[in-house]
Amino acid sequence: ATIEMEKKIPPISEKELKERSEAFLKTPKVLQQMTAAAAGFKDTTNVTGIIKQMHKDEQMEILKKEARDGKKAEPLDEKAFEQALDGYMNLPLPIQDMIARSAGLENGRNASDVISKLEKEGRLIPNEDGMQAGFEVSTDIVDSSEIDIIFNDLEKQEKDKYIENMLPSETRKVDAIPTEEDIDVFFTQVLSNKNFNPTDKPANIPGGFLIRGENRLKDGYELVETLDKKLAATNISDKVQFYYIKDPNPSTEEEFQNYMNDLPVIVVTGRDIEPETKFLTKATISLIGIIFVASFSVGALSFNEVLVDRLDAEVQAGTGDLSWIQALSAPTFFAICITQLVHEASHQAVAFKDKFKAGLPTIVPSLQTGLSGA
């Protein structure tokens, strides 16, 4: 079908080729490089080839759209919808907003609404690898102002990577991300110039908002206690939570010179950021961890030459009674397990004291030490 479509594509005219080549050369270098990469070229030297490929891709999209318009869009099943959500959430925030606005929404914070709207409009398109491999989003509403927003925000996209390390995608629940209305309540009813005086508007980050400002109280403990009480009195107390942490973004040279690096900020996220993991997966990993601890406990005996000689003698004699190895390795095994158990029990005790939910630990195996934590 693709080959048949390609035969219908008319060649680009010399006039259009010249005009588009000149326009291409006037765009910023970074945009030229991204356009060339999208067209399948390693660099920007072959301008004519890039423009011709762009023309071909555009005409193919038009033909595919015409073919789709003649068919009734099939509703997405639950798995396909989740895959579309994942693909959308992995896009940079400016591109999410651009797609959302093209669907008539104010911004792209509510991913479920965006995907549902695109599905209703028939704009979720299976890519060449099929529905299970993800989706391409068709949009005709992309103008120069939208492109400017994206490229002017490259620095913000780089900074978002630091936030994503702190809040990985598994913790950013689509339906739990605070809305603009939520953050407005937090900003106006919880914060004030008497506790944490904001110096800028809340900034969109993956999974929530970041607020810069000045702590007006004695220390961070008093600030968190004060904000907790004020948040509890609002109608968003069961929807959002906040963290008073060091700014996760890298400091600029100017901030270093003005001693403004490492200043604390407030990060506001949804109430539920617990990673979604399957019980069977956690249990399997923990079982492997316990096996590794047992292996490490036995392996530690190999550094004792007396024990190695005794084992060699037992094997040569063919007695097969190796129960003494189990007895000697047991103290190491139980010492590691009990230490880890006390550590995890402490987590649960703190969670109980501070009234927050802590999930069961997963014992992480290690080839060197048996386990590397939980």
C-alpha atoms as one frame of an Amber mdcrd trajectory, in Angstrom:
protein
   0.000   0.000   0.000   2.867   2.389   0.796   4.524   1.746  -2.579   1.249
   2.463  -4.351   0.900   5.737  -2.423   4.459   6.771  -3.307   3.623   6.429
  -7.008   0.864   9.031  -6.571   3.207  11.675  -5.130   3.943  14.461  -7.652
   7.562  15.706  -7.810   8.333  19.024  -6.147   8.569  21.944  -8.570  11.880
  23.725  -9.128  10.384  26.973  -7.838   9.124  25.399  -4.602  12.415  23.517
  -4.165  14.378  26.762  -4.407  12.063  28.683  -2.053  12.038  25.949   0.583
  15.811  25.479   0.370  16.359  29.192   1.001  13.897  29.145   3.907  15.622
  26.060   5.353  19.031  27.775   5.316  17.603  30.748   7.238  16.383  28.609
  10.157  18.523  28.108  13.305  21.259  25.472  13.036  19.653  23.275  15.679
  16.368  23.253  13.747  18.238  22.423  10.529  19.935  19.484  12.221  16.692
  18.158  13.696  14.892  18.518  10.356  17.713  16.695   8.562  17.626  13.881
  11.137  13.847  13.582  10.784  14.296  13.279   7.021  16.875  10.493   7.473
  20.075  12.486   6.851  23.172  12.498   9.089  23.977  16.167   8.466  22.654
  19.274   6.701  24.994  19.312   3.700  22.502  17.847   1.190  19.859  20.583
   1.382  18.179  19.541  -1.880  17.864  15.939  -0.722  16.436  17.023   2.644
  13.794  19.263   1.014  12.788  16.547  -1.462  12.435  14.000   1.341  10.383
  16.468   3.404   8.109  17.027   0.404   7.697  13.271  -0.039   6.939  12.751
   3.674   4.368  15.569   3.646   2.599  14.188   0.585   2.588  10.706   2.128
   0.938  12.099   5.259  -1.735  13.755   3.127  -2.427  10.513   1.254  -2.507
   8.488   4.477  -4.901  11.009   6.029  -7.200  10.760   3.038  -7.123   6.973
   3.328  -7.880   7.148   7.054 -10.705   9.619   6.592 -12.453   7.042   4.446
 -12.346   4.453   7.238 -14.130   4.310  10.560 -11.674   4.707  13.438 -11.507
   1.649  15.704 -11.754   2.406  19.460  -8.594   1.708  21.434  -8.535  -1.211
  23.816  -7.223  -0.653  27.364  -3.672  -1.788  26.561  -3.427   0.380  23.440
  -4.767   3.386  25.372  -2.097   2.896  28.079   0.605   2.683  25.401  -0.623
   5.932  23.865  -0.523   7.556  27.324   3.039   6.346  27.925   4.189   7.669
  24.559   2.558  11.038  25.210   4.027  11.340  28.735   7.533  10.738  27.358
   7.269  13.809  25.101   8.818  17.132  26.243   6.274  19.364  28.014   6.187
  22.029  25.248   5.299  19.384  22.659   2.633  17.952  24.992   1.138  21.439
  25.239   1.305  21.941  21.478  -0.588  18.692  20.838  -3.123  19.533  23.569
  -3.797  22.980  22.105  -4.261  21.447  18.663  -7.023  19.332  20.245  -8.684
  22.407  21.731  -7.367  22.022  25.288  -5.642  24.731  27.294  -2.514  22.707
  28.078  -1.228  19.143  28.143  -1.176  18.472  31.894  -4.148  16.080  31.839
  -2.769  13.363  29.572  -5.920  11.207  29.746  -8.060  14.067  28.425  -5.611
  14.739  25.592  -5.451  11.098  24.463  -9.253  10.711  24.748  -9.778  13.856
  22.659  -7.301  12.700  20.018  -9.007   9.307  19.907 -12.451  10.865  19.403
 -11.056  13.022  16.593  -9.491   9.955  14.953  -5.992  11.371  15.278  -4.302
   8.444  17.022  -2.633   6.600  14.193  -0.936   3.188  14.406   2.646   3.422
  13.187   4.218   1.065  10.664   4.976  -1.535  13.354   1.309  -1.796  14.296
  -0.870  -0.703  17.201   1.201  -2.527  19.851   4.322  -0.518  18.993   2.870
   2.889  19.825   1.272   5.794  18.024   1.969   8.745  15.814  -0.166  11.857
  16.350  -1.452  13.659  13.307  -1.826  17.412  13.652  -2.257  20.216  11.141
  -2.148  22.957  13.790   1.569  23.690  13.990   2.606  27.265  13.181   5.781
  29.257  13.583   4.801  30.480  17.060   4.490  26.892  18.288   7.900  26.041
  16.805   9.402  29.098  18.521   8.011  27.946  21.869   9.624  24.536  21.461
  13.064  25.797  20.485  13.088  28.644  22.979  12.383  26.072  25.667  15.298
  23.727  24.941  17.043  24.822  28.151  13.940  23.955  30.176  13.766  20.525
  28.531  17.359  19.874  29.588  16.539  20.885  33.168  13.475  18.624  33.157
  15.816  15.648  32.830  17.102  16.329  36.353  13.532  16.387  37.655  12.761
  13.125  35.847  15.694  11.473  37.659  14.071  12.466  40.946  10.510  11.600
  39.806  10.810   8.778  37.250   7.880   8.029  34.946   6.700   5.171  37.205
   5.881   7.710  39.943   4.104  10.256  37.712   0.520   8.957  37.811  -1.403
  10.578  34.961  -4.587  11.151  36.954  -2.757  12.291  40.099  -0.665  15.150
  38.659  -1.752  18.499  40.195  -3.787  20.789  37.942  -3.376  24.538  37.443
  -6.326  25.036  39.814  -4.658  22.863  42.485  -1.385  24.756  42.341  -3.250
  28.077  42.427  -4.883  27.029  45.721  -1.493  25.921  47.107   0.170  29.135
  45.948  -2.470  31.496  47.371  -3.789  29.665  50.449  -0.764  27.729  51.715
   2.207  29.938  50.868   2.604  33.495  52.127   5.277  36.077  52.779   5.257
  34.916  56.424   6.318  31.303  55.749   7.718  30.695  52.250   7.734  33.867
  50.178   7.650  32.901  46.455  10.044  34.788  44.198   8.562  33.458  40.960
   5.441  31.833  39.587   5.077  28.035  39.915   7.054  26.359  37.120   5.711
  23.301  35.298   7.920  20.239  35.796   7.320  16.590  34.907   4.836  15.297
  37.477   3.993  18.595  39.162   5.230  22.118  39.876   8.378  23.726  41.292
   8.212  26.922  43.350  11.255  29.053  44.138  11.218  31.384  47.084  12.611
  32.340  50.488  12.038  30.525  53.765  10.909  33.156  56.280  10.815  30.784
  59.259  13.582  29.595  61.586  14.462  26.444  59.638  13.141  23.840  57.213
  11.503  21.747  59.957   9.380  24.660  61.151   8.491  25.552  57.555   7.317
  22.039  56.669   5.271  21.808  59.881   3.636  25.174  59.174   2.848  24.369
  55.536   1.466  20.945  56.511  -1.067  22.601  58.812  -2.101  25.166  56.209
  -2.392  22.507  53.478  -4.603  20.364  55.739  -7.084  23.263  55.934  -7.549
  23.446  52.131  -9.699  21.431  49.732  -6.610  19.976  47.986  -5.066  18.273
  51.025  -6.064  14.833  49.721  -4.830  15.567  46.184  -1.334  17.041  46.502
   1.765  16.830  48.647   4.890  18.991  48.760   8.618  18.546  49.337  11.069
  21.131  50.651  14.295  20.111  48.912  17.459  21.452  47.339  16.821  22.692
  43.803  17.304  19.608  41.587  18.220  21.770  38.608  21.904  22.479  37.863
  23.104  25.876  39.040  24.109  28.503  36.492  27.406  30.388  36.598  25.550
  33.521  37.696  23.948  31.666  40.605  27.377  30.454  41.756  28.796  33.970
  41.628  25.853  35.380  43.614  25.913  32.490  46.135  22.429  31.458  45.011
  23.273  27.861  44.144  21.775  24.975  46.105  18.879  27.089  47.385  15.907
  25.027  48.612  12.674  24.966  46.609   9.206  23.517  47.060   8.115  20.750
  44.704   4.393  20.004  44.558   3.251  16.617  43.212   0.215  14.387  43.373
  -0.532  12.548  46.584   0.178   9.143  45.014   3.715   8.767  43.647   4.209
   5.153  44.678   5.727   3.182  41.766   3.379   0.554  40.381   5.078  -2.822
  40.647   3.675  -6.328  40.468   3.727  -8.436  43.619   5.074 -11.479  41.739
   7.967  -9.428  40.341   8.923  -8.071  43.768   8.648 -11.515  45.364  10.817
 -13.098  42.667  13.535 -10.438  43.010  13.496 -10.793  46.806  13.806 -14.583
  46.537  16.813 -14.179  44.225  18.271 -11.735  46.756  17.969 -14.276  49.572
  19.610 -16.944  47.390  22.469 -14.532  46.639  22.925 -13.857  50.378  23.146
 -17.615  51.040  25.641 -17.981  48.181  27.734 -15.116  49.536  27.709 -16.639
  53.046  29.030 -19.952  51.726  31.492 -18.281  49.367  33.007 -16.278  52.214
  34.289 -19.556  53.685  36.528 -20.065  50.652  38.980 -17.461  52.016  39.784
 -19.775  54.960  42.486 -22.234  53.811  41.785 -24.625  56.696  38.149 -24.957
  55.678  39.075 -25.368  52.008  41.490 -28.197  52.935  38.790 -29.839  55.074
  36.276 -29.635  52.210  38.839 -31.172  49.825  39.463 -34.004  52.285  35.705
 -34.650  52.641  35.307 -34.836  48.872  38.311 -37.147  48.476  36.997 -39.443
  51.236  33.574 -39.491  49.624  31.775 -39.027  52.940  29.418 -36.409  51.472
  28.650 -34.900  54.898  28.776 -31.174  54.269  26.436 -30.105  57.068  29.357
 -28.343  58.764  29.470 -25.859  55.840  25.857 -24.939  56.495  26.578 -24.523
  60.197  29.594 -22.267  59.578  27.874 -20.102  56.942  24.631 -19.679  58.924
  25.946 -16.851  61.221  26.940 -14.734  58.194  23.624 -15.409  56.464  21.512
 -14.526  59.510  23.673 -11.486  60.358  23.041  -9.979  56.908  19.325 -10.857
  56.919  18.675  -9.612  60.474  20.542  -6.348  59.830  18.429  -5.747  56.716
  15.267  -6.735  58.568  15.954  -4.220  61.362  16.672  -1.560  58.735  13.356
  -2.183  56.959  11.462  -2.359  60.269  12.834   1.109  61.034  11.358   2.395
  57.777   7.961   0.989  58.739   8.234   2.480  62.247   8.947   5.959  60.868
   6.104   5.565  58.350   3.729   4.629  61.161   4.933   7.505  63.348   4.563
  10.106  60.591   1.327   8.544  59.266   2.308   7.756  55.692   2.140   4.519
  53.752   5.343   2.586  53.025   5.240  -0.446  50.756   6.902  -3.766  51.435
  10.638  -3.773  50.585  12.206  -5.587  47.652  15.541  -7.248  48.452  17.920
  -6.248  45.651  20.488  -8.967  44.878  24.208  -8.267  44.454  26.882 -10.565
  43.018  29.546  -9.039  45.278  27.823  -8.805  48.682  24.671 -10.903  48.364
  22.367  -7.889  48.471  22.747  -4.225  47.689  19.835  -2.958  49.768  16.056
  -2.936  49.554
